[in-house]
Amino acid sequence: MSKLVSKWNYPTTVRFGAGRISELPDVLAATGIKKPLFVTDPGLAKLPVVASTLKILEDAKVPYGVFSDVKPNPVESNLTAGIAVFKKGKHDGVIAFGGGSALDLGKLIAFQAGQTLPVWDFEDVGDWWTRANSDAIAPIIAVPTTAGTGSEVGRAGVITNEETHTKKVIFHPKLLPAIVIADPELSVGMPSFITAGTGMDAFAHCLEAYCAPGYHPMADGIAVEGIRLVFENLPKAFANGKDLTARAHMMSAAAMGAAAFQKGLGAIHSLSHPIGALYDTHHGMTNAVFMPYVLAFNRDAIEEKIVRLSAYCGIKGGFDGFAKAVIKLRKELKVPHALPGLIKGLDMDKKRKTLIADMAVVDPTAGGNPVKLTKKAALGLLENAIEGT
Ligand code: NAD
């Protein structure tokens, strides 16, 4: 484990390694934040990992506020409440501490507190981000406690619009945190369901980025190594949450997935987003359920690439061997094979299925799928995931 300590800029500065959360006061000084708002979620807020981090701030005499009204799959009312606390406390920056939900909401509070337009005007569409007042964005320090979304190194925040029941991706270059502390010790307490789901999220990011059409060899290179790290380390982290080496490699794989998905994502995400918005399922676990069905659907367009990837990962049997390895990994991680295993009492009528297919084809990730995601195809994939076939 001692070797897994590093500092890299890609382009975010990442202070990586066990125990590095102790550098938080130094990181605050480096970013010029004097009165941070510490944003986390209510589950984490009760855990020793938050208490010990706040003690670091207290010992360094840093005045801070805490905001933890953050739902998994955060919603606009969380953002509005967070902005009010940020303004009332006269905070000048955010420490976003948690999984993707707390990281995204923390980032969005720092971003949106200084804007006059509604957050929906900054959706990741064309150059909408240029509408923002860039000078009014507060600095962000990101501290991940899960290993999946990679939000800590990303320029986006995901938030659900409760009126339309859609997940929206908000984008601005300055949503990229100034400094990340990636301390695998903080992820040791993750329950196994979240370890599996977040790890499969990192896998889905790497896999969909790698399979997305287009020329981006840097993203491809990052994605294949990310996938190798997942195959090697996710089962270990799942079996023994205290395996710090496996936790560290998974934290890297998560950041790599987010770096790679600048190239694009695909139908796993296009289907997972409406399911997450309508049924409040865990994002990564939902991706994991859809993965084998989408892989099979894309086969003709990606077979050659997957054969190359398999060789790199030491998986035998070409495309079929890779597909089997995905199923084996899912089984090991106790990922439900079909949607009814994830959503108890699921009973989707035709109208609901059509709604999900409609939402999937217009999801911004659909364009990155190597085979065109038509409404018929989205419906077919949804049926596959419901029936487990
Ligand atoms: P999460 O943040 O919703 O956390 C899930 C649960 O795990 C919570 O109950 C939390 O309290 C708990 N938890 C987190 N860390 C823990 C720890 N160390 N010990 C014990 N419990 C812990 O889960 P997530 O998968 O990290 O994030 C999902 C969110 O991220 C979704 O809203 C998704 O849409 C979004 N997302 C964002 C991006 C992006 O690029 N910004 C990418 C993918 C997903």
Residues whose N, C-alpha, C, O or C-beta is under 5 A from the ligand:
A	BS01	NAD	D41 G43 L44 P72 N73 P74 G99 G100 S101 A102 D104 T145 T146 G148 T149 S151 G154 A156 G157 V158 L186 S187 V188 G189 M190 P191 I194 T198 H283 G284
